[in-house]
């Protein structure tokens, strides 16, 4: 089941290589690990995307693609899994990270308001970056570990179920 789900989101290597923007990267795109929907490359890519989604900087998808190239894991899965961080979820995610960072650093939390603006980065982020970054890294790591374990377990259970059904159908076919 997970393989069928992930195959829906998979890009075809030859389709991606045709785009003009991919010209400098064409020689890197021939590695089948970057596109294949196999547990060995999808599970770490999913985990990588979850970790990057927690980091408080723009360009999550581009960062995930570059790191997936570097780590040789599935590019589309790494890119898509960063989308858990979106304008609707960023505020609560970063607030939780800020609260956790303040708690771990033993600081009294100040006023926290999140905006997607340069003014917020220039004035507010410079005062709260340490606890927020600590919380983001810890929560990103925890989310990545949980995501890795969950997708790996789901994939293995699905494979086990598939093999059991295949054996049962083979037994039924042989006994008939």
Legacy VTK file of the C-alpha trace (Angstrom):
# vtk DataFile Version 3.0
C-alpha trace
ASCII
DATASET POLYDATA
POINTS 176 float
0.000 0.000 0.000
2.639 2.662 0.829
4.411 2.018 -2.434
1.187 2.644 -4.369
0.578 5.833 -2.402
4.081 7.160 -2.976
4.045 6.188 -6.667
1.225 8.685 -7.219
3.530 11.524 -6.203
6.596 10.215 -8.008
7.977 12.240 -10.871
9.476 10.601 -13.884
13.189 11.237 -14.287
13.000 11.832 -18.035
10.172 14.371 -17.605
12.140 16.346 -15.031
15.339 16.322 -17.097
13.558 17.971 -20.046
12.946 21.226 -18.163
15.443 23.973 -18.976
15.939 24.834 -15.319
17.283 21.342 -14.666
20.101 21.663 -17.244
22.902 22.130 -14.670
21.662 19.112 -12.706
20.970 16.645 -15.532
24.088 14.615 -14.862
22.931 14.081 -11.253
19.423 12.979 -12.165
20.377 9.610 -13.635
20.742 7.921 -10.267
17.695 5.634 -9.861
17.735 6.095 -6.079
16.555 9.663 -6.556
13.322 8.585 -8.242
12.628 4.938 -7.343
9.778 4.168 -4.993
11.528 1.689 -2.722
11.431 1.579 1.057
15.192 2.028 1.297
15.053 5.467 -0.367
11.521 6.690 0.378
11.566 6.311 4.162
14.725 8.419 4.722
13.477 10.982 2.199
10.196 11.322 4.090
12.088 11.731 7.344
14.397 14.326 5.792
11.437 16.362 4.572
9.804 16.285 8.000
12.979 17.557 9.639
13.431 20.381 7.150
9.781 21.415 7.517
10.500 22.476 11.114
13.438 24.743 10.292
12.559 28.457 10.508
13.800 29.668 7.156
12.214 29.967 3.709
12.854 27.553 0.879
12.023 24.245 2.533
11.288 22.477 -0.739
14.480 23.657 -2.432
16.528 22.724 0.633
14.940 19.268 0.716
15.705 18.727 -2.964
19.346 19.716 -2.548
19.806 17.545 0.548
18.031 14.627 -1.158
20.506 14.943 -4.020
23.379 15.012 -1.550
22.091 12.063 0.512
20.893 10.118 -2.550
17.300 9.594 -1.401
13.986 10.043 -3.239
13.704 13.684 -4.338
9.914 14.006 -4.806
9.111 12.473 -1.434
11.608 14.719 0.364
10.158 17.779 -1.374
6.492 16.925 -0.777
6.963 15.965 2.871
8.195 19.484 3.664
4.709 20.769 2.912
3.483 19.972 6.427
4.910 23.409 7.133
2.582 25.811 5.365
1.043 29.184 6.222
-1.710 27.499 8.242
0.668 25.396 10.352
3.739 27.636 10.650
2.418 29.780 13.481
1.533 26.886 15.818
4.696 24.944 14.894
7.051 27.827 15.598
5.195 28.879 18.742
5.503 25.347 20.114
9.190 25.323 19.202
9.704 28.691 20.895
7.956 27.525 24.078
10.009 24.318 24.168
13.250 26.205 23.575
12.466 28.677 26.345
11.627 25.846 28.718
14.871 24.006 27.961
16.990 27.150 28.230
15.280 28.145 31.482
14.106 31.483 30.119
10.890 33.311 30.741
8.920 33.344 27.473
8.342 36.784 26.064
5.574 37.912 23.782
5.472 35.837 20.606
3.674 36.863 17.449
4.457 35.209 14.135
4.194 36.990 10.782
5.521 36.185 7.349
7.211 39.539 6.841
10.654 41.062 6.668
9.758 43.423 9.512
9.036 40.472 11.832
12.358 38.862 10.944
14.271 42.108 11.409
12.744 43.053 14.757
11.186 40.070 16.525
13.122 37.063 15.261
16.476 38.532 16.267
15.364 38.468 19.919
13.804 34.990 19.955
15.990 33.032 17.547
17.932 30.975 20.103
15.020 29.292 21.895
13.035 29.023 18.678
15.898 27.411 16.763
16.607 24.984 19.607
12.939 23.991 19.740
12.745 23.688 15.957
15.775 21.395 15.756
14.549 19.197 18.621
10.970 18.972 17.372
12.185 18.450 13.801
14.424 15.626 14.937
11.644 14.027 16.962
9.171 14.360 14.095
11.698 12.908 11.662
12.362 9.908 13.929
8.656 9.271 14.477
7.946 9.682 10.764
10.788 7.327 9.865
9.582 4.663 12.283
5.917 5.030 11.283
6.435 4.898 7.509
8.952 2.064 7.825
6.574 0.043 10.012
3.636 0.756 7.704
5.692 -0.258 4.675
6.864 -3.484 6.321
3.332 -4.391 7.473
1.987 -3.721 3.997
4.681 -5.894 2.448
3.990 -8.680 4.938
0.267 -8.510 4.174
0.958 -8.547 0.438
3.166 -11.633 0.758
0.585 -13.425 2.905
-2.169 -12.733 0.369
0.083 -13.879 -2.465
0.921 -17.145 -0.651
-2.754 -17.742 0.129
-3.766 -17.229 -3.498
-0.943 -19.548 -4.620
-2.119 -22.219 -2.147
-5.713 -21.859 -3.342
-4.610 -22.085 -6.953
-2.413 -25.159 -6.300
-5.076 -26.996 -4.286
-7.736 -26.485 -6.952
LINES 1 177
176 0 1 2 3 4 5 6 7 8 9 10 11 12 13 14 15 16 17 18 19 20 21 22 23 24 25 26 27 28 29 30 31 32 33 34 35 36 37 38 39 40 41 42 43 44 45 46 47 48 49 50 51 52 53 54 55 56 57 58 59 60 61 62 63 64 65 66 67 68 69 70 71 72 73 74 75 76 77 78 79 80 81 82 83 84 85 86 87 88 89 90 91 92 93 94 95 96 97 98 99 100 101 102 103 104 105 106 107 108 109 110 111 112 113 114 115 116 117 118 119 120 121 122 123 124 125 126 127 128 129 130 131 132 133 134 135 136 137 138 139 140 141 142 143 144 145 146 147 148 149 150 151 152 153 154 155 156 157 158 159 160 161 162 163 164 165 166 167 168 169 170 171 172 173 174 175
